[in-house]
Amino acid sequence: MTTKAQITFAANQGDIGGGEVMLLHLAHAARDLGVAVDVVGPTASGVVEAASKAGFPVHELGATRRAYLIALRRW
């Protein structure tokens, strides 16, 4: 029995910068290859909004940068 490949991309921050643009490009490329993709980012952030709009399942962790980093480590 084979299982579908799965990958989670975690944002460094909530604002859309170069790394987050690359994260979204990689997420699209992985999905195009048939990989199931999730995106993790800070609550109510630009990266979460963009990933959700693109149809990726998102996990929102922590509203502030500190809370996000702590929640990401726990997750």
Secondary structure, DSSP 8 states (H G I E B T S, - for coil): -----EEEEE-S-SS--HHHHHHHHHHHHHHHTT-EEEEEE-TT-HHHHHHHHTT--EEE--SSHHHHHHHHHH-
